[in-house]
Each structure stands twice: as structure tokens, then as C-alpha cells.
Amino acid sequence: MEIKSAEFIISNTDWRKCPDTQLAEFAFIGRSNVGKSSLINMLTNRKGLAMTSSKPGKTLLINHFIINKEWFLVDLPGYGYASTGKVMREKLHKIIENYILFRPQLTNLFVLIDCRLEPQQIDTEFMEWLGVSDVPFSIVFTKTDKLSKSKLAENLGIYRQKLFETWEELPPILVTSAKTASGKEELLNYIELIIKGL
């Protein structure tokens, strides 16, 4: 798939106020500072489409972007940012949870994981919740340009091993780098396959 157009449509905090269409929605989520905005900008060939920041917790809203006039890319708030106050954390949790559970147009959720880190409890628990809630999702490892090929393979092996402790079958796993555009084609082709199968 080639992205020819990417246009910001709306930001809000309520899934019920999201665009009133039947178009498929592919949402991106991850812990704060996982490189979500950079990945979205790389996929869409638009440098400033999603706001990037060195300060975690920049995305506090559900952001809808229409792609090729055919489907929506949805940028969700990050989770697990400790410096956010308790009230804000709970508010963000509700925004995320309600969108994921109640938005019928959500076709697939991409859970972003920093490939340099060992498995984090907050990520594995979040994916467990998705599995129990029957939410279709895929894992996207980010920042692969920061590791050597051997170290990356080692880290992915450790992660798979950890997931197999509780999962009988793993969700699809994609490996990307916003800096080098590695994995771009695979991820976009994966979205195209899902759309064609709808």
C-alpha cells in the first residue's frame, strides 16, 4: 500500500464523538515516548502530521487522520506515564479503554513496544487485557535502528518467550524503525490485507 494522502480530521476525548463513518480504523498505542508519533509520521510521509516531543505524554486526545480517503489512522494517548497526576492518569485510562472497547470501527490496534527494553509488566498486562477483551491487535517493535541485528534478535526472542508464558498463540509481530523507514512496507501491506479481507 502507498499512502497518497493523510489528513487530520478531529481530536477529542470521547469515542462517541469520533467520525460518524463506517470506515475501518487502525489505532496506534504504546507507553509514552515509545516513538508513536515518529512512526505515524514515517508511515504517512508527513513530518509534522503527529506531534512529536522529547517530553513524554504529548498525546492526550484521540486523534483521527483519514488516509487515502479510505481508512482512518487513529493516534491514541500513551499509557503508563508516571509523572502525570493520578486524576489525569485515570482520565486517560478511561479515554483509551472506552475507545478500545466500544468503538465498533476499530479494526486493529497496533501496540508499540521499544525493542531496546526487556518485557515491561505494564505492556504485557495491557496486552493480556486486550486478549481477554477479544480486541484484535498486533505488536509493533519500534526503534530497531538503535540495536545491532544480533541484539535485536536476542531481545525479540526474550519477548516472545515471555509472552508464551501466558499466550498459546502470539499476535502478529512487526519490526520497525521511524528513522530508517524499516518495516514501513510490511506494516502498510498488513493494513491493506486486513482492509481487503473486511
N, C-alpha and C positions, 0 to 999 in steps of 0.2 A: 504493500500500500504506500502511496505517496500522498503526503499532506500538502494540498494546494492552497487551502485557506483555513485560517484559525482565527476566530473572532470572539472576544469576550462578550458575554450576554448579560449575566446578572450575578450579584453576590447577595447572600442572605444567610440567616441563621435557622430557617425553618424549612424543612423538606417540603411542606405543603405549598410553599411559595416558589418552589423551583419551576422551571419552564413547563408549561402545560402542553406537552407534546408526547407522542409515543416513541420518540427516537431513543435508541439504545444509549445508555450512559456507562462510561468506563471511568471509574473513580480511582484516584491515587491517594494513598495514605501512608504514613510512617511516623516514626518518632521524630521529634523536632531536630532539625539540622542533618537529616539523612540525605539531603540533596534532591528533594522532591521538585522544587521549583526549577532547579537547573535541568533536571531530567525532562520536565514538561517543555521547557524552552528548547531543549535539544530535539525532542521528538517533533515539535511543530515548526522548527527552523525559525523561531521568533525569539530573539534575545530577551525582550522585556515582557513577554506575554504573562508569565507568572512572576511575581515579585520575589527576587532572591535577596537574602540577607545573611550576614555573618552572625547576626543575632537570632538565636532560635525562637520559634513561636511566632513567626511573622504572619502565617496564615491563620486567621481566626474566624473565617467565614467559609461557607460552601460556595465555591466559585465555578460557574459554568462557562465553558468555551465550546462553541459549535465548530466542528471540524468538517471541512468539505461539504458543509450544509447537510450532512448525512447523519452524524452522531455527535454526542456530547462527551467531551473530556471534562471530568469533574475533579477539581483540586480541593481536597478536604483538609481541615485543620490537623496539625500534628498532634500526637498524644505523648504523654509522659514528660512534659517539660516541668521540672521540679520548681523552677523559680516563679512559675505562675502561682498566684494565690489560690487557696482552696476553692473559693467561690467560682473563680474563673475556670479552674480545672473541671469542676463539676458541671459548669455550664457547657464547656467544650465537649465533655464526655456525652452529655445529653444530645447536643447538636449532631455529633458523629453517630451515636447509637441510633437515634431516630431516623437519620437519613439511611443508614445501612439496613435497618430492619423494615422500614415502612415504605421506602421509595421503590415502587414496582418497576420503574425503568432501569434501575441499577442492574446491569448485565454482568459485570465482572469488577471485582475490587482488586487493585494491584497493591500489595503490601510491600513497601520498600524497606530493605534491610541494608545497613552499612556492612559491606563484605569484610571490613577490617576487624570487626568486633566478634567476640565469641557470643554464642546464643544468649540473648538477654531475656530474663523472665517476663518482662512487660510485653515483648514481642510474641513469645511463644504462648503466653496466656491469651493475648488478643487473637491469635490465630486459632487457638482452641475454641474460643468463644464463637468465632466465625464458623468453625466446623459444626459445633453444636447447634448453631442458629441456621445451619444449612445455607450459608451465604457463599456463592461461587467466588473464589479468589485465587490469585496467583502470587507467587513470591518473586520480587524483583530485587536482586542484589545490585547495589549502587557502588560507585567509586572504585571500580575494579582497576582503574589506571594507577591506583595508589599501591598495588601489590604486584609482586612477581607472579608469573604463571603458576609456579610450584606452590607458593604460599596461598594463592587464591584457591587452587585445587584442594589444598590441605584444609583451609577454612570452610569451604563448601562441604567437604567430606564430614567435618566435625558437626556442621549444622544439620546435615541430612541425618546423621547418626542420632543427634539429639531429638529431632522430630520423630524419628522412627520409634522412639520410646513410647510415644502416645498415638502415633498415626500408623494405620495399616498401609495406607497408600498416600503418597505425598501429592500436594497440588502441583501444577506446572511451575517450573523454576526458570526464570530468565536472568541473564547476567549482563549488566550494562555499565557504561561509563558516559556521563554527560560531557566530559572533557574531550574524549576521543570519538564519541558517537558510536562506540562499540555496543552491539546489541540492539541498535535502533531498528534495523530492518526486521529482526526476529520479533521484536515486540509489536511493531505495526502490522506485520503479517499475521501475528497471533490474533490481534483485534479483528483484522479483516476476515479471518477464518470463522471467528465467533459470529460476526455480523452475517456472513453468508449462510451460517447454519441456523439463524433465527427463523 
